[in-house]
Amino acid sequence: MDYWELLKKYTEIPGPGGHEERVQKEFMEDLKPYTDEIELTNVGNVVAHFPGEGRKIVVFGHADEIGYFVRGITEDGFLRISRGRGDKIGYPYSLVGQKALVIGDDGDVRGVFISTSGHVLSTDERNAPLSTRKVFVDIGASSKEEVEERGLHVGCPIIWNPTTERMGNKVFGKAMDDRFTYPVMLSLAESIQGKDLSCDLYLASTIQEETGFRGAHNLAQRGFDVSIALDIGIAGDYPSLPKGQMPIKLGEGPVIVYRDGSIIYNVSTIKEIRATAERNGIPYQHGIFENYGSDSQAMVAGGARPNLIATPTRYSHSPFEMMDLSDLDTTVKLLHHYVTESQV
C-alpha cells in the first residue's frame, strides 16, 4: 500500500471538529474491500469489524484536526478568529501567512491568515508577543455583506490549508494529527486479509478528539477488552529543543507510551506489545508525554485496558507537522503481529 499517496489524500481533506464527515466518508469507502461490517454511528464515529476469536480489541484514530472559528466579521470584510480550545491550538507565530480554508454553508472559501506588517508597526508593537486577537483571515472580500453572500457567518470553522509535501522519506503538512492513522489502519486491514486473528478486531475513527475526546466516550460504550489509540508521538530531534528533553526521533519506530498528561497506560498490554515488537525484530521507542492527552482517557470508562501507540512527529499542532514514512510502516507491522499472534 502506498503510504505517501494515502497520507497526502487524508491530510488534505478538510475536517475540523464537528465537520469530520468528509474524512469519515472517505475512510468507509476505502474500508469496503476489506470488510462488509462498516458502521457510521449516530454521533459520527466509524466502526469496522474484522471477526476473530479472543479478546475484543479496537485500534483507532481520530478524524478531527486543529481548527479555529469565525468569531466576528468586520465591516470591511475581514474575519476575526476564535482559538476554539485555547490549550490545543498552535501559537500565532506559525499562523500568520498560512493559507486558510473557511468551511461555509455554500462550500469552502479560501483565504490567508494575516496580521499587521512590519512596515507599519511601531518598535514596541514589533517587540510585543503576537496575540491571536491581532490575527485575521482575509478572503478577498470588501465588505461584511460580501462575506455573508459567500455563505460565511459567525461559527464557521477555519483550518490551515497547505498542501502536504514530501522530502525523501519525510513528509510534512497539516493534520498529520491524526490523519496518518488512516494509511496505518487501511494497511493493517489489507495485511490481515486471509489471516487468522488472535482477537476480535475493530478499527475505528472517532470525532472531536481535539475538543475533549467526545467521540471516544461513545466508542467506549461498546465494551472493548483492549483499546489501542493511534496518535502522534512528540519528537524532539531538532535543534531548538535542549538535547535529551524529548528523546523520540523520526525514523526509529513507533512510540509505546507509558503515561501522558491525563492517563497511565495499561502495563500488562504494554508488555505484550513490547514482546511482540522484540519477537519480530520491530524497532520501537519508549515515551512519556506531559502536555498531551489522547482518546484512551475515555476508553477506561467502558472497561477497556487503555493503550497508546504513537508515531513520531515533529512540530505538533502546526501547519507543518512532519513524519517519516518508515515509521508508518513499522507501526503497521507491529499492529499486524499483535492482532495475529497469541499473547497468552
Number of C-alpha atoms within 10 A of each C-alpha: 13 9 18 18 10 17 24 22 17 24 26 19 18 24 27 24 21 15 18 22 20 13 25 24 12 14 21 18 10 13 19 12 12 18 15 11 13 20 14 16 13 8 13 20 22 26 21 22 17 18 16 17 11 13 14 19 21 25 23 27 27 32 37 27 29 27 24 23 21 23 17 18 21 14 13 13 20 21 28 20 24 21 20 19 13 11 11 15 16 17 16 18 12 12 19 19 14 17 19 22 22 28 24 18 13 10 10 16 17 17 22 20 22 18 19 13 8 10 7 9 11 10 9 8 12 14 9 9 10 15 11 17 13 12 20 23 26 19 18 13 16 14 15 18 15 15 22 16 11 15 16 24 21 16 15 17 25 30 24 27 22 17 15 22 15 15 8 8 12 16 19 24 23 27 32 30 27 23 29 26 28 29 25 26 25 20 20 24 21 16 16 16 13 7 11 13 21 21 23 18 23 21 22 25 30 26 33 24 23 25 18 16 20 17 23 27 21 19 25 21 15 14 17 22 19 22 27 24 25 28 25 27 28 25 22 21 19 12 7 7 10 11 11 9 10 16 15 25 22 22 20 17 24 30 26 22 20 18 18 18 13 14 17 16 21 19 13 10 17 19 13 15 21 18 15 22 20 13 10 11 11 18 17 24 19 15 22 19 15 11 11 14 18 24 31 26 22 23 28 23 14 18 16 23 21 25 31 28 26 26 35 27 26 23 16 20 20 22 24 21 19 25 27 23 21 17 25 25 18 21 25 21 20 24 19 21 21 20 23 16 13 13 14 5
